[in-house]
Every structure is written in C-alpha cells, then in structure tokens.
Amino acid sequence: MDIINSYFELADGNRMPREGFGVYKITDQTILNQSIQAAYQTGYRLFDTAQMYGNEAMLGNALKDLDVNRDELFITTKVSEANQGYDQTVKSVQQSLKDLQLEYVDLLLVHWPIHQHFFETWRAFEDLKKMGLTKSIGTSNYGMGHLQLLATKAREMPTVNQLERHPWFNQSAMIKFDQDNHIITQAWAPLGRGRMMSNPSLVSIAESHEKSVAQVILRWQLQSDIAFIPKSSHTERIQENASIFDFELTSDEIKQIDSLNQNTRISQEPELVYELGHQYPHN
Ligand SMILES: NC(=O)c1ccc[n+]([C@@H]2O[C@H](COP(=O)([O-])OP(=O)(O)OC[C@H]3O[C@@H](n4cnc5c(N)ncnc54)[C@H](OP(=O)(O)O)[C@@H]3O)[C@@H](O)[C@H]2O)c1
C-alpha cells in the first residue's frame, strides 16, 4: 500500500484518498506551486483549501500548472461562516470554483457550524451537489449534537466530518460516533501543527522504528482508520509525511500515543462558534 492507492469509499459511493495535503497558511504563489508540485509527484492527490484561507485562486493556478486530468485530483474547499445562508453559500461556491478554475470540487465542507444559518446552508449544499458543483458534501468541526440536529432535516447526511485531531486531542468518541453514522473522520492539524515533535514517548517510538516523530504521528492517524491532511511547505517533509506505509505501530505503541491525550484544542471550541457565529481569526 502507498499514498496513491489508499482510499476510503464514502457513503455516497465516491472515493476519497486517506491522506491528503492541506494548504492553510500557504499564501505565496511560488511556495504554493512548489509545494503542490512536490506533493503531486510524491503521490498526494487530495488538496484541501477553504474560502477563509484566501488561497483558492493561487491553488487554482498551481493545479493548472500540474497539467493533469481533472479526475486524477480530489479537491476540497470549505464555506466560511461569513458566506453561510442559502443564497450566499451558492454564490460563494460559484466564486470559489471560478477562483479554483474548476467546474466542480470533489468535497465541499461547511467550515464551522453556526446556528444562524445552520439548516439553510446545508440545503444549499444538497442542491449544489445536485447541480454537479460538488461530488460530495460534508461538515467540519461538527460535534455529535450538531450532526444529530442536522439529521432532523437533512435529505442527505455529511459523508465526511473534518475535525481537529492529534495526540493531544484524540477525539476517540467523535471518531466512533462518525463511524457509527457512516461518516469518515478527516483529521486537520494531524501533526498538531508541529508542536509535539520533541515529546519523549513519540521520540522513543520514532527511534525504535527509525522513523521521524511526524511519521509516527501520521502512522497513528492511519492506524486509527481515519483520513488526514498534513501541511508542509518543504519538499523533504512533504515526502517524509507520505512515507508511512512501510511500517506498523504495535498495539502497545498505539495505546501509548492514545494516552498522550490532554483534551487540548489548538483552535476554537465548535460550540462557541455555533453560538456566536463569528468568523474567527483561526490562528
Ligand atoms: N477544518 C478546519 O477548521 C481546519 C483548521 C485548520 C487546518 N485545516 C486543514 O488541515 C491542514 C493541516 O493542518 P495544519 O496545517 O493546521 O497543521 P499540521 O498539518 O498538523 O501541521 C503543519 C505544521 O507542521 C509542520 N510540519 C509538517 N510536516 C512536518 C514534518 N515532517 N516534521 C516537522 N514539522 C512538520 C509544518 O511546517 P512547514 O510547513 O514549515 O514544513 C507546519 O508548521 C491545513 O493545511 C488545512 O488544510 C482545517
């Protein structure tokens, strides 16, 4: 198995790569072009952006430069809080597609749940899928309550729920809930934004496998049976992060990594975003 051949089948029948490439905070066209080239050559096929990242147009240019068949790529974007509501969602997705220079995305996510436009935004998503502007629809940062509430009116449920997930915030209950509801969990900040690279347990596991800490963390994500989208703007790290299919963590090592959980988030508490509905300065 390798990065190109490792897929999940989504509940709607579409396929999604298990490991993808995140482009949050890459806002320089030259660096983005180099990163996308390196990622594509390494075997990444899923590229994850969002309206909020301000780089959809740059990603569009970088993808065009790749000059590959559209069906080789899996492109995700997300509707920001400021663009929620039925009409605004439709309009903003049309603009995203224009910026991305694409006729459709493979996966459209609601970036964060907000109470003001909760159901209308989802109705727009269902219609955008029918219109062919996205192949699959999903959510991001939705908790159990949000998904249960959505189920009271949705004609179609999310196929993917993209969540913050790393060894300090391991989301075991949410992953189980998503699995029970045929939703693929996709980890964002799968490397914990690089903040746990000197953790002694992770360093020791990495040494015993002659791998890096980043590779151990991503292998733990892989063996958790979820999808994940690390970001790097360095070619060696982009390659390193994909080279995780040639070793296996033992169940003891998995338990050791699970035990690092501190329930600490890097980003916002979704319930607060739902309540306040602000466009957060996600830092
Ligand atoms: N849905 C949401 O609300 C949400 C929120 C945040 C992010 N996301 C998505 O998830 C993607 C990934 O999350 P993220 O970018 O926040 O964090 P991440 O992938 O966990 O970590 C990225 C950081 O780790 C460093 N890094 C990458 N590979 C490394 C390696 N092998 N060794 C050491 N350091 C390494 C990167 O540095 P260099 O770049 O300098 O190599 C960068 O600083 C984003 O790009 C975005 O697409 C979604």
The ligand as a MOL file (V3000), in Angstrom:
LIG
                    3D

  0  0  0     0  0            999 V3000
M  V30 BEGIN CTAB
M  V30 COUNTS 48 52 0 0 0
M  V30 BEGIN ATOM
M  V30 1 N -11.3930 22.4420 9.0530 0
M  V30 2 C -10.7110 23.2670 9.7830 0
M  V30 3 O -11.2540 24.0040 10.6170 0
M  V30 4 C -9.2180 23.3210 9.6170 0
M  V30 5 C -8.4560 24.0500 10.5200 0
M  V30 6 C -7.0620 24.0600 10.3410 0
M  V30 7 C -6.4750 23.3570 9.2990 0
M  V30 8 N -7.2580 22.6780 8.4130 0 CHG=1
M  V30 9 C -6.6590 21.9450 7.2600 0
M  V30 10 O -5.7740 20.9440 7.7770 0
M  V30 11 C -4.4790 21.1040 7.1890 0
M  V30 12 C -3.3890 20.6360 8.1440 0
M  V30 13 O -3.4680 21.2970 9.3840 0
M  V30 14 P -2.4220 22.4130 9.8510 0
M  V30 15 O -1.7540 22.9760 8.6630 0
M  V30 16 O -3.1390 23.3370 10.7260 0 CHG=-1
M  V30 17 O -1.4000 21.6030 10.7730 0
M  V30 18 P -0.4540 20.2950 10.6310 0
M  V30 19 O -0.5630 19.7100 9.2900 0
M  V30 20 O -0.7150 19.4660 11.8200 0
M  V30 21 O 0.9850 20.9080 10.8650 0
M  V30 22 C 1.5910 21.7780 9.9620 0
M  V30 23 C 2.8610 22.2800 10.6250 0
M  V30 24 O 3.7520 21.1830 10.8670 0
M  V30 25 C 4.9920 21.3970 10.1960 0
M  V30 26 N 5.4160 20.0950 9.6230 0
M  V30 27 C 4.8490 19.4340 8.5830 0
M  V30 28 N 5.4870 18.2800 8.3480 0
M  V30 29 C 6.4940 18.1970 9.2590 0
M  V30 30 C 7.4940 17.2550 9.4960 0
M  V30 31 N 7.5990 16.1300 8.7780 0
M  V30 32 N 8.3720 17.4920 10.5200 0
M  V30 33 C 8.2720 18.6200 11.2640 0
M  V30 34 N 7.3380 19.5550 11.0790 0
M  V30 35 C 6.4430 19.3570 10.0710 0
M  V30 36 C 4.7060 22.4240 9.1120 0
M  V30 37 O 5.8470 23.2090 8.8560 0
M  V30 38 P 6.3940 23.5260 7.3530 0
M  V30 39 O 5.2160 23.9100 6.5120 0
M  V30 40 O 7.3180 24.6600 7.6010 0
M  V30 41 O 7.0810 22.2820 6.8890 0
M  V30 42 C 3.6110 23.2660 9.7730 0
M  V30 43 O 4.1840 24.2270 10.6310 0
M  V30 44 C -4.4360 22.5980 6.8810 0
M  V30 45 O -3.3810 22.9660 5.9990 0
M  V30 46 C -5.8190 22.8320 6.3410 0
M  V30 47 O -5.9080 22.4030 5.0050 0
M  V30 48 C -8.6180 22.6440 8.5610 0
M  V30 END ATOM
M  V30 BEGIN BOND
M  V30 1 1 1 2
M  V30 2 2 2 3
M  V30 3 1 2 4
M  V30 4 1 4 5
M  V30 5 2 4 48
M  V30 6 2 5 6
M  V30 7 1 6 7
M  V30 8 2 7 8
M  V30 9 1 8 9
M  V30 10 1 8 48
M  V30 11 1 9 10
M  V30 12 1 9 46
M  V30 13 1 10 11
M  V30 14 1 11 12
M  V30 15 1 11 44
M  V30 16 1 12 13
M  V30 17 1 13 14
M  V30 18 2 14 15
M  V30 19 1 14 16
M  V30 20 1 14 17
M  V30 21 1 17 18
M  V30 22 2 18 19
M  V30 23 1 18 20
M  V30 24 1 18 21
M  V30 25 1 21 22
M  V30 26 1 22 23
M  V30 27 1 23 24
M  V30 28 1 23 42
M  V30 29 1 24 25
M  V30 30 1 25 26
M  V30 31 1 25 36
M  V30 32 1 26 27
M  V30 33 1 26 35
M  V30 34 2 27 28
M  V30 35 1 28 29
M  V30 36 1 29 30
M  V30 37 2 29 35
M  V30 38 1 30 31
M  V30 39 2 30 32
M  V30 40 1 32 33
M  V30 41 2 33 34
M  V30 42 1 34 35
M  V30 43 1 36 37
M  V30 44 1 36 42
M  V30 45 1 37 38
M  V30 46 2 38 39
M  V30 47 1 38 40
M  V30 48 1 38 41
M  V30 49 1 42 43
M  V30 50 1 44 45
M  V30 51 1 44 46
M  V30 52 1 46 47
M  V30 END BOND
M  V30 END CTAB
M  END
